[in-house]
Amino acid sequence: MINKWVDEGHEVFVVTGRPFDSYEPSRRWLDEHHLNRLPIYFVDKYGREMFKQDHTYNLTLEELYCMHFDFAIEDSPAAFEHVQHFKDCKVAGMIVHGTSRWNFQMKAL
């Protein structure tokens, strides 16, 4: 489905709160799952990073909030507060716990 969105001309990004130094294993995982066309952004949403590495895809919260998204899928209920900063962004939530998934109703923020 995600690659279909890219094929249709949609810009699709992966945004994560993982540490900046997890870029390589995260990139490898995306590539292994045929998502090599997706850029991945690492956001220091909790101020844990001691320094900003010189990488295009490392963002502060302020930089993230300057971006525009039409649709977001969030897998962390604790991170929903960050998605609420995007005007007119529709959000679908998904919690992944083991092999079980619970989906939340999509809503406009």
SERO-4910 file (N, C-alpha, C, O; in steps of 0.05 Angstrom, whole numbers):
BEGIN
 pado doro    nc1    nc2    nc3   cac1   cac2   cac3    cc1    cc2    cc3    oc1    oc2    oc3
  Met    A     16    -24      0      0      0      0     17     25      0     12     44    -15
  Ile    A     38     26     16     55     50     18     69     56     -8     69     79    -17
  Asn    A     79     35    -21     92     40    -47     72     49    -68     80     63    -86
  Lys    A     48     40    -65     27     49    -84     23     79    -81     19     93   -101
  Trp    A     22     89    -56     20    118    -52     43    133    -66     38    153    -78
  Val    A     67    122    -63     90    135    -76     87    134   -106     92    154   -119
  Asp    A     79    112   -117     74    109   -146     54    129   -156     55    138   -179
  Glu    A     34    135   -139     13    154   -147     22    183   -144      6    201   -150
  Gly    A     46    187   -135     57    214   -133     55    227   -106     62    251   -103
  His    A     46    212    -86     44    223    -59     72    224    -46     88    206    -51
  Glu    A     78    244    -30    103    245    -15     98    230     11     80    237     26
  Val    A    113    209     16    110    193     40    136    194     55    158    190     44
  Phe    A    134    199     81    158    201     99    153    183    123    131    179    131
  Val    A    175    172    133    175    159    159    187    178    179    208    189    174
  Val    A    172    183    200    181    201    221    182    185    247    162    173    255
  Thr    A    205    185    261    207    169    285    221    185    307    236    204    302
  Gly    A    215    177    331    227    188    355    251    172    364    261    176    386
  Arg    A    259    153    348    283    137    355    307    155    356    308    176    344
  Pro    A    328    146    371    353    162    372    365    165    345    362    148    327
  Phe    A    379    188    341    391    194    315    410    172    306    413    166    282
  Asp    A    424    159    325    444    139    317    431    112    309    446     93    304
  Ser    A    405    111    308    392     86    299    385     88    269    370     71    259
  Tyr    A    396    108    255    391    111    227    397     86    210    380     76    196
  Glu    A    421     76    213    430     53    196    412     28    199    403     18    179
  Pro    A    406     19    224    389     -5    225    360      1    216    347    -16    205
  Ser    A    351     26    221    324     33    212    322     34    181    303     25    169
  Arg    A    343     46    169    344     48    140    345     20    128    332     14    108
  Arg    A    362      3    140    364    -24    130    338    -39    132    330    -53    113
  Trp    A    323    -36    154    297    -49    157    277    -40    135    264    -56    123
  Leu    A    276    -13    131    259     -3    110    266    -14     82    249    -23     67
  Asp    A    292    -14     76    302    -25     51    295    -54     47    286    -63     26
  Glu    A    298    -70     68    292    -99     67    262   -104     63    255   -125     53
  His    A    246    -84     70    217    -87     67    206    -71     43    183    -64     42
  His    A    224    -67     24    218    -54     -1    207    -26      2    190    -17    -13
  Leu    A    217    -12     22    209     16     27    233     35     24    236     55     38
  Asn    A    250     27      5    275     42      1    271     70    -10    289     86    -10
  Arg    A    247     76    -21    242    103    -32    233    123    -10    229    146    -16
  Leu    A    229    113     14    219    131     35    241    144     50    259    130     60
  Pro    A    241    170     53    260    183     71    251    178    100    227    175    105
  Ile    A    270    176    118    264    172    146    275    196    162    299    202    160
  Tyr    A    258    208    178    266    231    195    266    222    224    249    208    233
  Phe    A    287    230    238    291    224    266    287    250    281    301    269    278
  Val    A    267    250    299    260    274    314    268    271    343    261    251    356
  Asp    A    282    291    353    289    291    381    266    303    397    267    326    406
  Lys    A    245    288    399    220    298    411    221    300    442    203    313    454
  Tyr    A    241    288    454    242    290    483    268    304    493    274    303    517
  Gly    A    283    316    474    307    330    482    329    312    493    344    320    510
  Arg    A    330    288    483    349    268    493    376    269    479    397    261    490
  Glu    A    376    279    455    401    279    439    420    300    450    412    323    454
  Met    A    445    293    454    464    311    466    474    331    445    482    354    451
  Phe    A    473    323    420    481    341    398    467    333    373    458    310    370
  Lys    A    463    351    355    450    345    330    471    336    310    489    351    302
  Gln    A    469    311    302    488    301    282    484    315    256    461    324    250
  Asp    A    504    317    240    503    331    215    490    313    194    504    301    178
  His    A    464    311    195    449    293    177    423    307    169    410    318    187
  Thr    A    416    306    144    393    319    134    367    311    148    349    327    152
  Tyr    A    366    286    157    341    276    168    339    276    198    321    263    209
  Asn    A    356    290    212    354    293    241    340    320    246    349    340    236
  Leu    A    318    319    261    302    343    265    298    348    295    297    330    311
  Thr    A    295    374    301    284    382    327    254    382    325    243    381    303
  Leu    A    240    384    347    211    386    346    203    411    331    184    410    316
  Glu    A    217    433    335    210    458    321    212    454    290    195    464    276
  Glu    A    232    440    281    235    435    252    212    417    243    202    421    221
  Leu    A    205    397    258    183    380    251    157    395    249    142    392    229
  Tyr    A    152    413    268    127    428    268    125    447    244    103    457    238
  Cys    A    147    453    231    146    471    207    139    455    182    134    467    161
  Met    A    138    429    184    131    412    160    101    411    158     86    417    176
  His    A     92    402    134     63    399    129     57    370    122     71    358    106
  Phe    A     37    359    134     28    332    128     -3    332    125    -17    345    140
  Asp    A    -12    318    105    -41    315    101    -52    292    117    -75    292    125
  Phe    A    -35    272    122    -44    247    135    -21    236    151      2    237    142
  Ala    A    -26    226    174     -5    214    191    -16    188    204    -39    186    210
  Ile    A      2    169    206     -4    145    221     14    145    245     39    145    242
  Glu    A      3    144    269     18    145    293     15    119    309     -7    109    312
  Asp    A     38    108    318     37     83    332     42     86    362     45     66    376
  Ser    A     44    110    371     50    115    399     29    135    411     31    159    404
  Pro    A     11    126    428     -8    145    439      5    168    454     -5    190    454
  Ala    A     29    163    465     43    185    479     53    206    459     58    229    468
  Ala    A     55    200    434     65    219    414     43    234    400     49    251    383
  Phe    A     18    228    405     -4    241    392     -3    271    396    -11    287    379
  Glu    A      7    280    419      9    309    424     26    323    402     21    346    396
  His    A     45    309    391     62    321    371     48    323    344     52    342    329
  Val    A     31    304    338     16    304    313     -5    326    312    -12    336    291
  Gln    A    -14    334    335    -35    354    337    -26    382    327    -42    399    323
  His    A      0    385    323     10    411    313      6    414    283     11    436    273
  Phe    A     -2    394    269     -5    395    240    -33    403    233    -52    387    237
  Lys    A    -37    427    223    -63    436    216    -75    419    193    -62    413    174
  Asp    A   -101    413    196   -116    398    176   -104    370    170   -108    360    148
  Cys    A    -89    359    188    -77    333    184    -96    311    194   -104    312    218
  Lys    A   -102    292    178   -118    269    187    -99    249    199    -77    245    189
  Val    A   -108    236    221    -90    218    235   -104    191    239   -127    190    247
  Ala    A    -89    170    234    -97    143    241    -77    133    262    -52    137    258
  Gly    A    -86    121    283    -68    111    303    -68     81    302    -88     68    296
  Met    A    -45     70    308    -42     41    309    -22     34    331      0     44    332
  Ile    A    -30     17    349    -13      7    370     -4    -21    362    -21    -38    356
  Val    A     22    -26    361     32    -52    355     43    -64    380     62    -53    392
  His    A     32    -86    389     41    -99    414     44   -129    407     24   -143    405
  Gly    A     68   -138    405     72   -166    396     61   -169    368     70   -155    350
  Thr    A     43   -187    364     31   -191    337      3   -179    336    -10   -182    315
  Ser    A     -7   -167    357    -34   -156    357    -33   -127    349    -14   -112    356
  Arg    A    -53   -118    335    -55    -90    327    -83    -80    333   -103    -93    328
  Trp    A    -84    -56    344   -109    -43    349   -109    -17    333    -90     -1    336
  Asn    A   -130    -12    318   -131     12    302   -151     31    314   -172     23    325
  Phe    A   -144     56    313   -161     78    323   -175     91    299   -165     90    277
  Gln    A   -198    103    304   -213    118    283   -196    141    273   -183    155    289
  Met    A   -196    145    248   -182    168    236   -198    193    243   -223    193    242
  Lys    A   -184    215    249   -199    240    255   -182    263    245   -158    262    243
  Ala    A   -196    285    240   -182    310    233   -175    325    258   -190    326    277
  Leu    A   -151    336    258   -143    351    282   -145    381    276   -139    397    293
***
